[in-house]
Amino acid sequence: MWDALVGVAKSAYAASLGEGTVPRPLIMPLVRGELVGMIWVRPLKVGQDALTGIAELSNIAAAARADEVVLAWETHDVATACELPVVGPAPCLNMVLATRDGHVLHQFPYNEQLLSRSPEGWASVAPDWKPAPAPQPGGELVPPIQAAVNYSFTPIEMDHPNPFGVTVVLMEEDGYRISLTEAFAPGA
């Protein structure tokens, strides 16, 4: 499953960079080894809003009572949005696989190959993946990613017959992009 999730993240990443954008941070919760779906962070404002928005990715995982989560983010993008220092390789796709018992940080550094530039100055690039460093058990995570990991395993207590469904609706209303797998889709 891990290799498939890395493949999906790298493909989505390359597609976004090719369109001149950096993919937003993403969480992929799993329940008993089954993927719940993919949730991309809502549009963010620089500063506290970015810190909060990224940490809130945990809500779907918590509502689904996930036992594993995978988060993916770009080093420089999250540091800039959250007004944090750049820690680790940049540019770099980071992925963390986390459970209640700990996490392992995986980093996929790359060089940007310029594909084209728009008249407005937007660059379309392709990632030229560099060798990945060894996975880092317990590797340092930037604060909003660490918060998302921590809160993913804190069950949401809600007086409603379908806390997961309510959480999905509320997050979509807040602008999070949510793509659930068939097993977790509403009405499944």
FENQUI-V951775 format. One record per pair of residues at least 24 apart in sequence whose C-alpha atoms are under 10 Angstrom apart, sorted by the first residue. I is the first residue (numbers start at 1). J is the second residue. Records with the same first field share a line. If there is no record, write none. Layout:
# FENQUI-V951775
I = J ; J
This chain:
# FENQUI-V951775
1 = 33 ; 34 ; 35
2 = 33 ; 70 ; 97
5 = 35 ; 70 ; 72 ; 95
6 = 70 ; 72 ; 93 ; 94 ; 95 ; 106 ; 108
9 = 71 ; 72 ; 73 ; 93 ; 94 ; 95
10 = 72 ; 93 ; 108 ; 127 ; 129
13 = 72 ; 73 ; 74 ; 93 ; 126 ; 127
14 = 125 ; 126 ; 127 ; 128
15 = 124 ; 125 ; 126 ; 127
16 = 124 ; 125 ; 126
17 = 112 ; 113 ; 114 ; 115 ; 123 ; 124 ; 125 ; 126 ; 127
18 = 113 ; 114 ; 115 ; 116 ; 123 ; 124 ; 125 ; 126 ; 127
19 = 115 ; 116 ; 122 ; 123 ; 124 ; 125 ; 126
20 = 115 ; 116 ; 117 ; 118 ; 121 ; 122 ; 123 ; 124 ; 125 ; 126
21 = 122 ; 123 ; 124 ; 125
22 = 73 ; 74 ; 76 ; 77 ; 125
23 = 72 ; 73 ; 74 ; 77 ; 93
24 = 54 ; 72 ; 73 ; 74 ; 77 ; 78 ; 177
25 = 53 ; 54 ; 57 ; 71 ; 72 ; 73 ; 74 ; 77 ; 78 ; 93 ; 94 ; 95 ; 145
26 = 54 ; 57 ; 70 ; 71 ; 72 ; 73 ; 74 ; 95 ; 176 ; 177 ; 178
27 = 54 ; 57 ; 58 ; 60 ; 61 ; 69 ; 70 ; 71 ; 72 ; 73 ; 95 ; 96 ; 145 ; 148 ; 149 ; 152 ; 178
28 = 57 ; 58 ; 60 ; 61 ; 66 ; 68 ; 69 ; 70 ; 71 ; 72 ; 97 ; 179 ; 180
29 = 57 ; 58 ; 60 ; 61 ; 62 ; 64 ; 65 ; 66 ; 67 ; 68 ; 69 ; 70 ; 71 ; 97 ; 98 ; 152
30 = 61 ; 64 ; 65 ; 66 ; 67 ; 68 ; 69 ; 70 ; 99
31 = 61 ; 64 ; 65 ; 66 ; 67 ; 68 ; 69
32 = 65 ; 66 ; 67 ; 68
33 = 66 ; 67 ; 68 ; 69
34 = 66 ; 67 ; 68 ; 181 ; 183 ; 184
35 = 66 ; 68 ; 69 ; 70 ; 180 ; 181 ; 182 ; 183 ; 184
36 = 60 ; 61 ; 64 ; 66 ; 69 ; 179 ; 180 ; 181 ; 182 ; 183 ; 184 ; 185
37 = 61 ; 178 ; 179 ; 180 ; 181 ; 182 ; 183 ; 184 ; 185
38 = 70 ; 71 ; 177 ; 178 ; 179 ; 180 ; 181
39 = 71 ; 168 ; 171 ; 172 ; 176 ; 177 ; 178 ; 179 ; 180
40 = 71 ; 72 ; 73 ; 175 ; 176 ; 177 ; 178 ; 179
41 = 171 ; 174 ; 175 ; 176 ; 177 ; 178
42 = 171 ; 172 ; 173 ; 174 ; 175 ; 176 ; 177 ; 178
43 = 174 ; 175 ; 176 ; 177
44 = 81 ; 82 ; 175
45 = 81 ; 82
46 = 78 ; 79 ; 80 ; 81 ; 82 ; 83
47 = 79 ; 80 ; 81 ; 82 ; 83 ; 84
48 = 81 ; 82 ; 83 ; 144
49 = 81 ; 82
50 = 78 ; 79 ; 80 ; 81 ; 82 ; 83 ; 144
51 = 78 ; 79 ; 81 ; 82 ; 83 ; 84 ; 142 ; 143 ; 144 ; 145 ; 147 ; 148
52 = 82 ; 144 ; 147 ; 148
53 = 82 ; 144 ; 148 ; 174 ; 176
54 = 78 ; 82 ; 143 ; 144 ; 145 ; 146 ; 147 ; 148
55 = 143 ; 144 ; 145 ; 146 ; 147 ; 148 ; 149 ; 150 ; 151 ; 152
56 = 144 ; 145 ; 147 ; 148 ; 151 ; 152 ; 171 ; 176
57 = 144 ; 145 ; 147 ; 148 ; 149 ; 151 ; 152 ; 171 ; 176
58 = 145 ; 147 ; 148 ; 149 ; 150 ; 151 ; 152 ; 153 ; 154
59 = 148 ; 151 ; 152 ; 153 ; 154 ; 155 ; 156 ; 164 ; 167 ; 168 ; 171
60 = 152 ; 155 ; 156 ; 163 ; 164 ; 165 ; 166 ; 167 ; 168 ; 171 ; 178
61 = 148 ; 149 ; 151 ; 152 ; 153 ; 154 ; 155 ; 156 ; 164 ; 167
62 = 148 ; 149 ; 150 ; 151 ; 152 ; 153 ; 154 ; 155 ; 156 ; 157 ; 163 ; 164 ; 167
63 = 152 ; 153 ; 154 ; 155 ; 156 ; 157 ; 158 ; 162 ; 163 ; 164 ; 165 ; 166 ; 167 ; 168
64 = 152 ; 153 ; 155 ; 156 ; 163 ; 164 ; 165 ; 167 ; 168 ; 184
65 = 152 ; 153 ; 154 ; 155 ; 156 ; 164
66 = 99 ; 100 ; 152 ; 153 ; 154 ; 155
67 = 98 ; 99 ; 100 ; 101 ; 152 ; 153
68 = 97 ; 98 ; 99 ; 100 ; 101 ; 102 ; 103 ; 149 ; 152 ; 153
69 = 96 ; 97 ; 98 ; 99 ; 100 ; 103 ; 148 ; 149 ; 152 ; 153
70 = 95 ; 96 ; 97 ; 98 ; 99 ; 103 ; 104 ; 105 ; 149
71 = 95 ; 96 ; 97 ; 98 ; 105 ; 145 ; 146 ; 148 ; 149
72 = 96 ; 97 ; 105 ; 106 ; 107 ; 145
73 = 107 ; 145
74 = 107 ; 108 ; 109
75 = 107 ; 109 ; 142
78 = 142 ; 144 ; 145
79 = 142 ; 143 ; 144
82 = 142 ; 143 ; 144
84 = 142 ; 143
85 = 142
86 = 142
87 = 140 ; 141 ; 142
88 = 140 ; 141
89 = 133
91 = 127
92 = 127 ; 129 ; 130 ; 132
93 = 127 ; 129
94 = 141
95 = 135
96 = 135 ; 136 ; 137 ; 138 ; 139 ; 141 ; 145 ; 146 ; 149
97 = 137 ; 149
98 = 137 ; 138 ; 146 ; 149 ; 150 ; 152 ; 153
99 = 149 ; 150 ; 152 ; 153
100 = 149 ; 150 ; 151 ; 152 ; 153 ; 154
101 = 153
102 = 137 ; 138 ; 139 ; 149 ; 150
103 = 136 ; 137 ; 138 ; 139 ; 140 ; 141 ; 146 ; 149
104 = 135 ; 136 ; 137 ; 138 ; 139 ; 140 ; 141
105 = 134 ; 135 ; 136 ; 137 ; 138 ; 139 ; 140 ; 141
106 = 132 ; 133 ; 134 ; 135 ; 136 ; 137 ; 139
107 = 131 ; 132 ; 133 ; 134 ; 135 ; 136
108 = 132 ; 133 ; 134
109 = 133
162 = 186
